[in-house]
Amino acid sequence: MAEAHSEGNPHRYPEIKPRTLNLILKIPSTNIEQWLKAELSSIGLKPNTSRKNKELLLELEHKGQTLTFDVFVIRHKRNGDHLVIQWKLPDLDKTIQPESYKTSRRLRESQLPFEFEESE
């Protein structure tokens, strides 16, 4: 039997910022930086870590581009510490919006995704 708890929603944590992509992992109680490097190296990645104002930053190279992730720990009330690897999504260009965004969200969601024609 399982019980859903509102604390399981990652958006209730102030550390989880809007417009971010987050990988949340249960971690062993060990040196996070060493554990992270060992785990990523074991799958063929070459992680580079650094610190900025006590915050851990993870840099990974992919196709000549460097991706920078914030790394931090959040504490779940019942399940303990979890490691968060967070990447901030690029800002949307507010001048270019799909046609569907010109209507309200409620109106968009109330419309059927397909229109059917009735045949006689």
Buried (B, 14 or more C-beta within 10 A) or exposed (E): EEEEEEEEEBEEBEEBEEEBEBEBEEBEEEEBBEBBBEBBEEEEEEBEBEEEEEEBEBEBEEEEEEEEBBBBEBEBEEEEBBBBBBBEEEEEEEEEEEEEEEEEEEEEEEEEEEEEEEEE
